[in-house]
Amino acid sequence: MCALRASLVDPDGTENQELVRRKGIMCAEVCDATCRVLSEQTQVDEEAIRVQLEWCRQVCLESAQVFDRQPGAEDSAAACRDCAKACGAFLDTLR
């Protein structure tokens, strides 16, 4: 959803549009990296998982706030909040 939102923004647009584009790309990349860490078949240090989940949660919340200011990006903001909640719930199981 974040990558889609980023792709809809004019790369030569306003400063706010550039922020939406950068946050969308970053969110998509961080979520992808988090999924890869969680799906690794090898032993992954639990602390590394915690750090990755917290990073993903934070980036998703920041992206949702940016998307809230972008008309038509309500679904993207909601998806980011859902992802942040899922990361938080997973973190709770590790504590």
DSSP file (Angstrom, degrees, kcal/mol; ACC not computed):
  #  RESIDUE AA STRUCTURE BP1 BP2  ACC     N-H-->O    O-->H-N    N-H-->O    O-->H-N    TCO  KAPPA ALPHA  PHI   PSI    X-CA   Y-CA   Z-CA
    1    1 A M     >        0   0    0      0, 0.0     4,-2.4     0, 0.0     5,-0.2   0.000 360.0 360.0 360.0 -40.5    0.0    0.0    0.0
    2    2 A C  H  >  +     0   0    0      2,-0.2     4,-2.5     1,-0.2     5,-0.2   0.908 360.0  49.1 -66.7 -42.3    2.9    2.4    0.9
    3    3 A A  H  > S+     0   0    0      2,-0.2     4,-2.1     1,-0.2    -1,-0.2   0.890 111.1  51.1 -65.0 -37.7    4.7    1.8   -2.4
    4    4 A L  H  > S+     0   0    0      2,-0.2     4,-1.1     1,-0.2    -2,-0.2   0.936 110.0  49.0 -63.2 -46.2    1.5    2.3   -4.3
    5    5 A R  H >< S+     0   0    0     -4,-2.4     3,-0.7     1,-0.2     4,-0.5   0.918 111.3  50.5 -59.6 -43.3    0.9    5.6   -2.5
    6    6 A A  H >< S+     0   0    0     -4,-2.5     3,-1.1     1,-0.2    -1,-0.2   0.877 107.1  54.2 -62.4 -37.7    4.5    6.7   -3.2
    7    7 A S  H 3< S+     0   0    0     -4,-2.1    -1,-0.2     1,-0.2    -2,-0.2   0.716 101.8  59.1 -71.8 -19.1    4.0    5.9   -6.9
    8    8 A L  T << S+     0   0    0     -4,-1.1     2,-0.4    -3,-0.7    -1,-0.2   0.576  88.2  91.6 -84.7  -9.2    0.9    8.1   -7.2
    9    9 A V  S <  S-     0   0    0     -3,-1.1     8,-0.0    -4,-0.5     9,-0.0  -0.702  86.0-112.6 -92.6 136.9    2.8   11.2   -6.1
   10   10 A D    >   -     0   0    0     -2,-0.4     3,-2.1     1,-0.2    11,-0.1  -0.514  19.3-146.0 -65.0 119.5    4.4   13.5   -8.7
   11   11 A P  T 3  S+     0   0    0      0, 0.0    -1,-0.2     0, 0.0    -2,-0.0   0.721 101.9  46.7 -63.2 -18.9    8.2   13.1   -8.2
   12   12 A D  T 3  S+     0   0    0      5,-0.0    -2,-0.1     6,-0.0     3,-0.1   0.058  96.4 113.3-105.6  23.0    8.6   16.8   -9.2
   13   13 A G  S <  S-     0   0    0     -3,-2.1    -4,-0.0     1,-0.2     5,-0.0   0.158  73.4 -51.8 -81.9-160.9    5.7   17.9   -6.9
   14   14 A T     >  -     0   0    0      1,-0.1     4,-2.2     4,-0.0    -1,-0.2  -0.072  56.1 -99.9 -68.6 170.9    5.6   20.0   -3.8
   15   15 A E  H  > S+     0   0    0      1,-0.2     4,-2.0     2,-0.2     5,-0.1   0.892 125.6  51.4 -60.8 -40.1    7.7   19.5   -0.7
   16   16 A N  H  > S+     0   0    0      2,-0.2     4,-2.4     1,-0.2    -1,-0.2   0.897 108.2  51.1 -65.2 -40.1    4.8   17.8    1.0
   17   17 A Q  H  > S+     0   0    0      1,-0.2     4,-2.4     2,-0.2    -1,-0.2   0.885 108.7  52.0 -64.0 -37.8    4.4   15.4   -2.0
   18   18 A E  H  X S+     0   0    0     -4,-2.2     4,-2.8     2,-0.2    -1,-0.2   0.889 108.6  51.0 -64.6 -38.9    8.1   14.6   -1.8
   19   19 A L  H  X S+     0   0    0     -4,-2.0     4,-2.8     2,-0.2     5,-0.3   0.920 110.2  49.1 -63.8 -43.6    7.7   13.8    1.9
   20   20 A V  H  X S+     0   0    0     -4,-2.4     4,-2.3     2,-0.2    -2,-0.2   0.917 112.7  48.4 -60.4 -43.8    4.8   11.5    1.1
   21   21 A R  H  X S+     0   0    0     -4,-2.4     4,-2.2     2,-0.2    -2,-0.2   0.935 113.9  45.1 -63.8 -47.0    6.8    9.8   -1.7
   22   22 A R  H  X S+     0   0    0     -4,-2.8     4,-2.6     1,-0.2    -2,-0.2   0.911 114.7  47.7 -65.4 -42.5    9.9    9.3    0.5
   23   23 A K  H  X S+     0   0    0     -4,-2.8     4,-2.8    -5,-0.2     5,-0.2   0.893 111.2  52.0 -66.0 -38.4    7.9    8.0    3.5
   24   24 A G  H  X S+     0   0    0     -4,-2.3     4,-2.1    -5,-0.3    -2,-0.2   0.919 112.6  44.5 -63.3 -43.6    5.9    5.7    1.3
   25   25 A I  H  X S+     0   0    0     -4,-2.2     4,-2.3     2,-0.2    -2,-0.2   0.931 115.1  48.1 -65.9 -45.6    9.1    4.2   -0.2
   26   26 A M  H  X S+     0   0    0     -4,-2.6     4,-2.8     1,-0.2     5,-0.2   0.916 111.1  50.5 -62.2 -43.6   10.8    3.9    3.2
   27   27 A C  H  X S+     0   0    0     -4,-2.8     4,-2.6     1,-0.2     5,-0.2   0.926 110.8  48.8 -61.1 -45.5    7.7    2.3    4.8
   28   28 A A  H  X S+     0   0    0     -4,-2.1     4,-2.2    -5,-0.2    -1,-0.2   0.909 113.5  47.1 -61.5 -41.9    7.5   -0.3    2.1
   29   29 A E  H  X S+     0   0    0     -4,-2.3     4,-2.5     2,-0.2    -2,-0.2   0.906 113.2  47.3 -67.9 -41.6   11.2   -1.1    2.3
   30   30 A V  H  X S+     0   0    0     -4,-2.8     4,-2.4     2,-0.2    -2,-0.2   0.913 112.9  48.9 -67.6 -41.9   11.2   -1.4    6.1
   31   31 A C  H  X S+     0   0    0     -4,-2.6     4,-2.4    -5,-0.2    -1,-0.2   0.911 112.0  49.6 -63.3 -41.3    8.1   -3.6    6.1
   32   32 A D  H  X S+     0   0    0     -4,-2.2     4,-2.1    -5,-0.2    -2,-0.2   0.927 111.3  48.4 -62.3 -45.0    9.7   -5.8    3.5
   33   33 A A  H  X S+     0   0    0     -4,-2.5     4,-2.3     1,-0.2    -2,-0.2   0.885 110.7  51.7 -62.8 -38.7   12.9   -6.1    5.5
   34   34 A T  H  X S+     0   0    0     -4,-2.4     4,-2.5     2,-0.2    -1,-0.2   0.918 108.3  50.7 -65.4 -43.3   10.9   -6.9    8.6
   35   35 A C  H  X S+     0   0    0     -4,-2.4     4,-1.5     1,-0.2    -1,-0.2   0.902 110.2  50.6 -60.2 -41.0    9.0   -9.7    6.8
   36   36 A R  H  X S+     0   0    0     -4,-2.1     4,-0.6     2,-0.2    -2,-0.2   0.913 110.2  49.1 -64.8 -41.9   12.3  -11.1    5.6
   37   37 A V  H >< S+     0   0    0     -4,-2.3     3,-0.8     1,-0.2    -2,-0.2   0.921 113.1  47.5 -62.1 -43.4   13.7  -11.1    9.1
   38   38 A L  H 3< S+     0   0    0     -4,-2.5    -1,-0.2     1,-0.2    -2,-0.2   0.743 113.5  47.5 -71.9 -22.7   10.6  -12.8   10.5
   39   39 A S  H 3< S+     0   0    0     -4,-1.5    -1,-0.2    -5,-0.2    -2,-0.2   0.447  80.4 126.0 -98.8   0.2   10.6  -15.4    7.8
   40   40 A E    <<  -     0   0    0     -3,-0.8     4,-0.1    -4,-0.6    -3,-0.0  -0.311  52.2-151.0 -59.7 138.2   14.2  -16.4    8.0
   41   41 A Q  S    S+     0   0    0      2,-0.1    -1,-0.1     0, 0.0     2,-0.1   0.631  73.3  82.2 -84.0 -15.4   14.8  -20.1    8.5
   42   42 A T  S    S-     0   0    0      1,-0.1     2,-0.3     0, 0.0    -2,-0.0  -0.363 100.2 -78.6 -86.0 168.6   18.1  -19.5   10.3
   43   43 A Q        -     0   0    0     -2,-0.1     2,-0.5     1,-0.0    -1,-0.1  -0.523  48.8-166.6 -67.3 124.4   18.5  -18.6   13.9
   44   44 A V        -     0   0    0     -2,-0.3     5,-0.1    -4,-0.1     2,-0.0  -0.968  26.9-111.3-116.9 129.6   17.8  -14.9   14.4
   45   45 A D     >  -     0   0    0     -2,-0.5     4,-1.8     1,-0.1     3,-0.2  -0.324  20.6-134.9 -57.2 132.1   18.7  -13.2   17.6
   46   46 A E  H  > S+     0   0    0      1,-0.2     4,-2.3     2,-0.2    -1,-0.1   0.859 105.5  54.7 -61.7 -36.1   15.6  -12.2   19.6
   47   47 A E  H  > S+     0   0    0      1,-0.2     4,-2.5     2,-0.2    -1,-0.2   0.893 105.8  52.6 -64.5 -38.6   17.0   -8.7   20.3
   48   48 A A  H  > S+     0   0    0      2,-0.2     4,-2.4     1,-0.2    -1,-0.2   0.879 108.5  50.9 -63.7 -37.4   17.5   -8.2   16.6
   49   49 A I  H  X S+     0   0    0     -4,-1.8     4,-2.8     2,-0.2     5,-0.2   0.925 109.5  50.4 -64.9 -44.2   13.9   -9.1   16.0
   50   50 A R  H  X S+     0   0    0     -4,-2.3     4,-2.6     1,-0.2     5,-0.2   0.935 111.4  47.9 -58.0 -47.4   12.8   -6.7   18.7
   51   51 A V  H  X S+     0   0    0     -4,-2.5     4,-2.4     1,-0.2    -1,-0.2   0.920 112.9  48.3 -61.0 -44.5   14.8   -3.9   17.1
   52   52 A Q  H  X S+     0   0    0     -4,-2.4     4,-2.5     1,-0.2    -1,-0.2   0.917 112.6  48.0 -63.4 -44.2   13.4   -4.6   13.6
   53   53 A L  H  X S+     0   0    0     -4,-2.8     4,-2.7     2,-0.2    -2,-0.2   0.898 112.5  48.3 -64.9 -40.9    9.8   -4.7   14.9
   54   54 A E  H  X S+     0   0    0     -4,-2.6     4,-2.5    -5,-0.2    -1,-0.2   0.904 111.8  50.1 -66.9 -40.1   10.2   -1.5   16.8
   55   55 A W  H  X S+     0   0    0     -4,-2.4     4,-2.6    -5,-0.2     5,-0.2   0.937 112.7  46.5 -61.7 -46.6   11.8    0.2   13.8
   56   56 A C  H  X S+     0   0    0     -4,-2.5     4,-2.5     1,-0.2    -2,-0.2   0.923 111.9  51.2 -61.7 -45.2    9.0   -1.0   11.5
   57   57 A R  H  X S+     0   0    0     -4,-2.7     4,-2.1     1,-0.2    -1,-0.2   0.927 112.6  45.9 -58.2 -46.8    6.3    0.1   14.1
   58   58 A Q  H  X S+     0   0    0     -4,-2.5     4,-2.4     2,-0.2    -2,-0.2   0.914 112.7  48.5 -65.8 -44.5    7.9    3.6   14.3
   59   59 A V  H  X S+     0   0    0     -4,-2.6     4,-2.5     1,-0.2    -1,-0.2   0.900 111.2  51.4 -63.7 -40.1    8.2    4.0   10.5
   60   60 A C  H  X S+     0   0    0     -4,-2.5     4,-2.5    -5,-0.2    -1,-0.2   0.909 110.4  48.1 -63.8 -41.8    4.7    2.9   10.0
   61   61 A L  H  X S+     0   0    0     -4,-2.1     4,-1.9     2,-0.2    -2,-0.2   0.910 112.7  48.4 -65.8 -41.4    3.3    5.4   12.5
   62   62 A E  H  X S+     0   0    0     -4,-2.4     4,-1.9     2,-0.2    -2,-0.2   0.908 112.2  49.3 -63.3 -41.8    5.4    8.2   11.0
   63   63 A S  H  X S+     0   0    0     -4,-2.5     4,-3.0     1,-0.2     5,-0.2   0.912 107.7  54.0 -64.8 -42.3    4.1    7.3    7.5
   64   64 A A  H  X S+     0   0    0     -4,-2.5     4,-1.9     1,-0.2    -1,-0.2   0.900 107.5  51.3 -59.0 -41.0    0.5    7.2    8.7
   65   65 A Q  H  X S+     0   0    0     -4,-1.9     4,-0.6     2,-0.2    -1,-0.2   0.899 112.1  46.1 -64.1 -40.1    0.9   10.7   10.1
   66   66 A V  H >< S+     0   0    0     -4,-1.9     3,-1.1     1,-0.2    -2,-0.2   0.922 112.1  50.7 -67.5 -43.5    2.3   12.0    6.8
   67   67 A F  H >< S+     0   0    0     -4,-3.0     3,-1.8     1,-0.3     6,-0.3   0.815  98.5  67.3 -65.3 -29.6   -0.5   10.1    4.8
   68   68 A D  H 3< S+     0   0    0     -4,-1.9    -1,-0.3     1,-0.3    -2,-0.2   0.808 100.3  50.1 -58.9 -28.7   -3.1   11.7    7.0
   69   69 A R  T << S+     0   0    0     -3,-1.1    -1,-0.3    -4,-0.6    -2,-0.2   0.433  95.2  86.2 -89.8   0.3   -2.2   15.1    5.5
   70   70 A Q  S X  S-     0   0    0     -3,-1.8     3,-2.0    -4,-0.2     4,-0.1  -0.899  83.7-122.8-106.5 115.5   -2.5   13.8    1.9
   71   71 A P  T 3  S+     0   0    0      0, 0.0    -2,-0.1     0, 0.0    -3,-0.0  -0.289  96.6  17.4 -55.4 133.6   -6.0   13.9    0.4
   72   72 A G  T 3  S+     0   0    0     -4,-0.1     3,-0.3     1,-0.0     4,-0.2   0.473  97.0 102.5  85.5   2.9   -7.0   10.4   -0.8
   73   73 A A    <>  +     0   0    0     -3,-2.0     4,-2.4    -6,-0.3     5,-0.2   0.151  38.9 112.3-104.4  19.6   -4.4    8.6    1.3
   74   74 A E  H  > S+     0   0    0      1,-0.2     4,-2.4     2,-0.2    -1,-0.2   0.890  77.2  50.8 -60.7 -41.2   -6.8    7.5    4.1
   75   75 A D  H  > S+     0   0    0     -3,-0.3     4,-2.3     2,-0.2    -1,-0.2   0.886 110.4  49.9 -65.0 -38.1   -6.5    3.8    3.2
   76   76 A S  H  > S+     0   0    0      2,-0.2     4,-2.3     1,-0.2    -2,-0.2   0.919 110.5  49.6 -66.0 -43.3   -2.7    4.0    3.2
   77   77 A A  H  X S+     0   0    0     -4,-2.4     4,-2.2     1,-0.2    -2,-0.2   0.911 111.8  48.9 -61.6 -42.1   -2.7    5.7    6.6
   78   78 A A  H  X S+     0   0    0     -4,-2.4     4,-2.4     1,-0.2    -1,-0.2   0.898 109.7  51.6 -65.5 -40.1   -5.0    3.0    8.0
   79   79 A A  H  X S+     0   0    0     -4,-2.3     4,-2.2     2,-0.2    -1,-0.2   0.899 109.6  50.2 -63.6 -40.0   -2.8    0.2    6.5
   80   80 A C  H  X S+     0   0    0     -4,-2.3     4,-2.5     2,-0.2    -1,-0.2   0.914 110.5  49.1 -64.6 -42.1    0.3    1.7    8.2
   81   81 A R  H  X S+     0   0    0     -4,-2.2     4,-2.4     2,-0.2    -2,-0.2   0.899 110.1  51.7 -64.5 -39.3   -1.5    1.9   11.5
   82   82 A D  H  X S+     0   0    0     -4,-2.4     4,-2.2     2,-0.2    -1,-0.2   0.910 110.6  48.2 -62.1 -41.9   -2.6   -1.7   11.2
   83   83 A C  H  X S+     0   0    0     -4,-2.2     4,-2.5     2,-0.2    -2,-0.2   0.916 110.3  51.4 -64.7 -43.1    1.0   -2.8   10.5
   84   84 A A  H  X S+     0   0    0     -4,-2.5     4,-2.4     1,-0.2    -2,-0.2   0.898 110.0  50.0 -60.8 -40.5    2.2   -0.8   13.5
   85   85 A K  H  X S+     0   0    0     -4,-2.4     4,-2.7     2,-0.2    -1,-0.2   0.907 109.8  50.7 -63.9 -41.7   -0.4   -2.5   15.7
   86   86 A A  H  X S+     0   0    0     -4,-2.2     4,-2.3     2,-0.2    -2,-0.2   0.904 110.7  48.7 -63.9 -41.3    0.7   -5.9   14.4
   87   87 A C  H  X S+     0   0    0     -4,-2.5     4,-2.6     2,-0.2    -1,-0.2   0.920 112.1  49.4 -63.4 -43.0    4.4   -5.1   15.1
   88   88 A G  H  X S+     0   0    0     -4,-2.4     4,-2.1     2,-0.2    -2,-0.2   0.902 110.3  49.9 -62.8 -41.8    3.4   -3.9   18.6
   89   89 A A  H  X S+     0   0    0     -4,-2.7     4,-1.1     2,-0.2    -1,-0.2   0.900 111.4  48.8 -64.4 -40.2    1.4   -7.1   19.3
   90   90 A F  H >X S+     0   0    0     -4,-2.3     4,-0.8     1,-0.2     3,-0.6   0.919 109.4  52.8 -64.7 -42.8    4.3   -9.2   18.1
   91   91 A L  H >X S+     0   0    0     -4,-2.6     3,-1.1     1,-0.2     4,-0.8   0.896 103.1  58.4 -58.4 -39.9    6.7   -7.2   20.4
   92   92 A D  H 3< S+     0   0    0     -4,-2.1     3,-0.5     1,-0.3    -1,-0.2   0.827 101.6  54.8 -59.9 -31.8    4.3   -7.8   23.3
   93   93 A T  H << S+     0   0    0     -4,-1.1    -1,-0.3    -3,-0.6    -2,-0.2   0.728 106.8  51.9 -74.7 -19.4    4.8  -11.6   22.8
   94   94 A L  H <<        0   0    0     -3,-1.1    -1,-0.2    -4,-0.8    -2,-0.2   0.594 360.0 360.0 -90.6 -11.7    8.6  -11.2   23.1
   95   95 A R     <        0   0    0     -4,-0.8    -1,-0.2    -3,-0.5    -2,-0.1   0.455 360.0 360.0 -88.1 360.0    8.6   -9.3   26.4
